[in-house]
Amino acid sequence: MENANADFIPIVILLAVAVAFLWLHFTGGSGLTRLYLAAALTVLAVLILLPSANVGLPDWWTSDIPTPKIQLGLDLQGGTHLLLEVKLDDAVKNQLRRVGDDVKQEMKRNKLDVKSVTQDPSGAVLVTLPSAGERTAFLDLAGKMFSDMVIGLAPNSSDAGPTYKLTYRPMELDQVRRNAMEQALETIRNRIDQLGVRETTIAREGNDEILIQLPGIQDPERAKELIGKTGVLQFKLVDDNHSVSDALRDGPPPGDEILYGPASRGGREPYLVETPVLLTGDTITDARVRPGGQLEGPYVTVDLDQRGAEIFAAITSANVGRKIAIVLDNIVYSAPVIKEPIPGGRVQITGNFTYDESHELAIVLRSGALPAPVEIIEERTVGPSLGRDSIREGELSFVVGALLVLIFMAVYYSGAGVLADFGLSLNILLLICVMAAMQATLTLPGIAGIVLTLGMSVDANVLVNERMREELRLGKTPREAVRLGYERAWSAIRDSNISTFVAGLILFQFGTGPVKGFAVTLCVGVLTGVFSCFVVTRAWYDYLISMRRLSTISV
Amino acid sequence: MSFQIISPDIDLDFVGKRYFFVALSSLINLAAIVLLITVGLNYGVDFVGGSVVQLQFKSATDGRHIRDALEPLGLGQVTVQDFGAAARHQYLVRFEKVKNVGSLGKKLEARLDQAYGPGAAQVLRVETVGAKVGHDLRRDGFMAVIFATVFMGIFIAWQFRGVSWSFGAGAVIALIHDVLVVTGALVISRLEFDLTTLAALLTVIGYSVHDTIIVSDRIREDAAKRRRDPIAAIMNRAINETLSRTILTSGTAIAVLIALLTLGGPILRPSAFTLLVGFITGTYSSIYIAGPVVLFWEGKGTGRSRRGAVTRAA
């Protein structure tokens, strides 16, 4: 496959020609040279756009000549657009719950008593001490462990058993939210990648939203299933003291729960696991499939961060011989046996895996940890046939409309009209080329933008031609009429186009989705419109004048 | 010289009739405001949240049957409307509220398979927007329009300050007039107001201002040439001088839009309608709204143009 950057070479050439054209225009280069440049622009634009027009080009063309493709919006090509909201507040609460767990553990390790560790509705950790005597020891410990947190007396704290409230400092809070957002984005990207859809867009929108675009997807259900997994990857111990079948019949013993394996593996295998979560997926930094030898088959290595490594070392040394269940969204993907204490945070999971099984396990381990629930807050699915209809109808109406304009100009202004038509056609070509180069997507609102652009560039030509007619009526020579026509029409065209251009910028800044696409079309259209009327069409006049063929002007 | 539609020495009295047209426009605007408040725009799901589903049936059915078929899903109020040509058997079904965004398409297809037999109906398009998103989109769209309008008002006021600072106000009031006329027409037509229609409305705003600037530019030019003439006379002359251009440009634009409206298919229809009404009123308002605002500002148009008019702006 060719380098993606190579796609832009023709566009760069196109822009270079346009710049040369502009330079000659302002330095008064010869009319003929400028006409050559106009011709070069036209040919380049057509060459760039042909592959997108889908007219059955030979293979060598489409594969060997680099061209940027015009991306059609989902409303035109069909596909699914999803907007997800990441519940960042929940992510913060989850994170704080872990802080609470850490407090409990550290207190225990330091042989300090704690009455209760809870969370208030906002998620803040409330630590209640059995008596005022533990106060200093607790503050000492907490100050050392959680230097990034605000620790203060809770409002309802009593002197007998003081309650402390632990919350994040504003900066830390931002960091937690930012991390959660990044992790969510990464996780969802991993999950969507599993669909194998090409040209997906997964992007962050605003503070807590993720935009997903899946072109050409007819059945978005699987995507939504994958995204909708709101759970968290957890490690839990398998209870070997009770039998699964007893638990299935009589209900699980206290402190246990029954979880099942994935449905895909022929029947759902039940597991009896202990409820406490020993470790969560956010401590996993990486998980990979290793080929392994002939006998044992592929295995999976897991890397843990430092906190995870410490916890995992403690778990494994206390539970050698027991099974640990890897649970994603309450589905047990694997339950390997702990063979030995594992310090250092590098875990190997072996166990007669097929390659696919180990691959799936690695994905689960890597992408499992969605730090917060996500909710689909917007969905737009357009079937491909509908998109095709929209394109066909849009194209038909656009072609008919454009032909109406071109024919009218040619009839009304005869010679000058034909020159204007040349400029107008090139304007549309250039507009679409630049849009393709900017990788802007063409949507229905974008087509509305093109219509406005077409209207405004027709107006520029009409203004110039009307002015030429006026000057001719005043008895000016054709040469003077052309010069004055352009000169006097300029201030109107300049002001109206500046106003439109800046309005386009503002719309782009504040608008969302389709409004943005519209704004891009508008801004680019203003530039190409003024360029094609004042630089390209003008070149024709200058050439005709310089050849002295313009003894009479037909306008 | 080829043929022309408007004679070069046309001299119609536009400015003299301004009281009549301003009164007429005010009435229309008032009616539009009343319509917007009492009836309101037919907001699409983009702006109020909910779901809209486009269905393709193999054979003819009607709204009542579809509603009955979807009743058991318990999706609240369901409205069904024909979409496009009757022979295509396409319907647009709208649900006011959807609890679980996502997975609607599958549910509907399953339900319709039960009611109409397998494969009788196909879901062509599903658009579901959460209420919060709808609210955000409406706010963002609104903000974008306000900022763009304020900018254009200031820009025009500055560019035409040599004649009168009121050109900016004239253009903005003309723009508001056009937005009211178009939205009023949308209320009457019951066409859906969604993001695509909003883009069309933005196009109308762009065109309206563009057209006002073209006419104002001629006023600016003439004012610089004829310092002694009253501004009303200059304005009338400028409108006449640009009339040929106005008719040509609007005429071609309207021709394009009629093509869009008739051939563009049902999805483009609300945009094409918005643009058509907007381009007509945008052209009209440059002459009968923007101009009179300047005249009223400058002392009912009887006074001479101010001294500032002698310097041509920018």
Chai-1 contact restraints between the chains, C-beta under 6 A:
chainA,res_idxA,chainB,res_idxB,connection_type,confidence,min_distance_angstrom,max_distance_angstrom,comment,restraint_id
A,E221,B,K106,contact,1.0,0.0,6.0,A-B,restraint_1
A,K224,B,G102,contact,1.0,0.0,6.0,A-B,restraint_2
A,I376,B,V101,contact,1.0,0.0,6.0,A-B,restraint_3
A,I376,B,G102,contact,1.0,0.0,6.0,A-B,restraint_4
A,I377,B,V101,contact,1.0,0.0,6.0,A-B,restraint_5
A,I377,B,G130,contact,1.0,0.0,6.0,A-B,restraint_6
A,I377,B,V133,contact,1.0,0.0,6.0,A-B,restraint_7
A,E378,B,V129,contact,1.0,0.0,6.0,A-B,restraint_8
A,E378,B,G130,contact,1.0,0.0,6.0,A-B,restraint_9
A,E378,B,V133,contact,1.0,0.0,6.0,A-B,restraint_10
A,E379,B,V101,contact,1.0,0.0,6.0,A-B,restraint_11
A,E379,B,G102,contact,1.0,0.0,6.0,A-B,restraint_12
A,E379,B,T128,contact,1.0,0.0,6.0,A-B,restraint_13
A,R380,B,E127,contact,1.0,0.0,6.0,A-B,restraint_14
A,T381,B,V126,contact,1.0,0.0,6.0,A-B,restraint_15
A,V382,B,R125,contact,1.0,0.0,6.0,A-B,restraint_16
A,G383,B,L124,contact,1.0,0.0,6.0,A-B,restraint_17
A,L386,B,L124,contact,1.0,0.0,6.0,A-B,restraint_18
A,L386,B,R125,contact,1.0,0.0,6.0,A-B,restraint_19
A,S390,B,I267,contact,1.0,0.0,6.0,A-B,restraint_20
A,E393,B,G264,contact,1.0,0.0,6.0,A-B,restraint_21
A,E393,B,G265,contact,1.0,0.0,6.0,A-B,restraint_22
A,L396,B,L263,contact,1.0,0.0,6.0,A-B,restraint_23
A,S397,B,A259,contact,1.0,0.0,6.0,A-B,restraint_24
A,S397,B,L260,contact,1.0,0.0,6.0,A-B,restraint_25
A,S397,B,L263,contact,1.0,0.0,6.0,A-B,restraint_26
A,S397,B,G264,contact,1.0,0.0,6.0,A-B,restraint_27
A,V400,B,A259,contact,1.0,0.0,6.0,A-B,restraint_28
A,V400,B,L263,contact,1.0,0.0,6.0,A-B,restraint_29
A,G401,B,V256,contact,1.0,0.0,6.0,A-B,restraint_30
A,G401,B,A259,contact,1.0,0.0,6.0,A-B,restraint_31
A,L404,B,A255,contact,1.0,0.0,6.0,A-B,restraint_32
A,V405,B,T252,contact,1.0,0.0,6.0,A-B,restraint_33
A,F408,B,T252,contact,1.0,0.0,6.0,A-B,restraint_34
A,S414,B,S2,contact,1.0,0.0,6.0,A-B,restraint_35
A,L444,B,T196,contact,1.0,0.0,6.0,A-B,restraint_36
A,P445,B,T196,contact,1.0,0.0,6.0,A-B,restraint_37
A,P445,B,A199,contact,1.0,0.0,6.0,A-B,restraint_38
A,A448,B,A199,contact,1.0,0.0,6.0,A-B,restraint_39
A,A448,B,A200,contact,1.0,0.0,6.0,A-B,restraint_40
A,A448,B,T203,contact,1.0,0.0,6.0,A-B,restraint_41
A,A448,B,S271,contact,1.0,0.0,6.0,A-B,restraint_42
A,L452,B,T203,contact,1.0,0.0,6.0,A-B,restraint_43
A,L452,B,G206,contact,1.0,0.0,6.0,A-B,restraint_44
A,G455,B,A253,contact,1.0,0.0,6.0,A-B,restraint_45
A,V458,B,T252,contact,1.0,0.0,6.0,A-B,restraint_46
A,D459,B,T249,contact,1.0,0.0,6.0,A-B,restraint_47
A,V462,B,R245,contact,1.0,0.0,6.0,A-B,restraint_48
A,V462,B,L248,contact,1.0,0.0,6.0,A-B,restraint_49
A,V462,B,T249,contact,1.0,0.0,6.0,A-B,restraint_50
A,L463,B,R245,contact,1.0,0.0,6.0,A-B,restraint_51
A,E466,B,S244,contact,1.0,0.0,6.0,A-B,restraint_52
A,E466,B,R245,contact,1.0,0.0,6.0,A-B,restraint_53
A,R473,B,P8,contact,1.0,0.0,6.0,A-B,restraint_54
A,S491,B,D217,contact,1.0,0.0,6.0,A-B,restraint_55
A,A492,B,I214,contact,1.0,0.0,6.0,A-B,restraint_56
A,A492,B,D217,contact,1.0,0.0,6.0,A-B,restraint_57
A,D495,B,Q159,contact,1.0,0.0,6.0,A-B,restraint_58
A,D495,B,I213,contact,1.0,0.0,6.0,A-B,restraint_59
A,S496,B,H210,contact,1.0,0.0,6.0,A-B,restraint_60
A,S496,B,I213,contact,1.0,0.0,6.0,A-B,restraint_61
A,S499,B,M152,contact,1.0,0.0,6.0,A-B,restraint_62
A,S499,B,F155,contact,1.0,0.0,6.0,A-B,restraint_63
A,S499,B,V209,contact,1.0,0.0,6.0,A-B,restraint_64
A,T500,B,G206,contact,1.0,0.0,6.0,A-B,restraint_65
A,V502,B,F151,contact,1.0,0.0,6.0,A-B,restraint_66
A,A503,B,A148,contact,1.0,0.0,6.0,A-B,restraint_67
A,A503,B,M152,contact,1.0,0.0,6.0,A-B,restraint_68
A,I506,B,F147,contact,1.0,0.0,6.0,A-B,restraint_69
A,I506,B,A148,contact,1.0,0.0,6.0,A-B,restraint_70
A,I506,B,F151,contact,1.0,0.0,6.0,A-B,restraint_71
A,L507,B,A144,contact,1.0,0.0,6.0,A-B,restraint_72
A,L507,B,A148,contact,1.0,0.0,6.0,A-B,restraint_73
A,F510,B,D140,contact,1.0,0.0,6.0,A-B,restraint_74
A,F510,B,M143,contact,1.0,0.0,6.0,A-B,restraint_75
A,F510,B,A144,contact,1.0,0.0,6.0,A-B,restraint_76
A,F510,B,F147,contact,1.0,0.0,6.0,A-B,restraint_77
A,G511,B,A144,contact,1.0,0.0,6.0,A-B,restraint_78
A,T512,B,D140,contact,1.0,0.0,6.0,A-B,restraint_79
A,P514,B,L195,contact,1.0,0.0,6.0,A-B,restraint_80
A,P514,B,A199,contact,1.0,0.0,6.0,A-B,restraint_81
A,F518,B,A199,contact,1.0,0.0,6.0,A-B,restraint_82
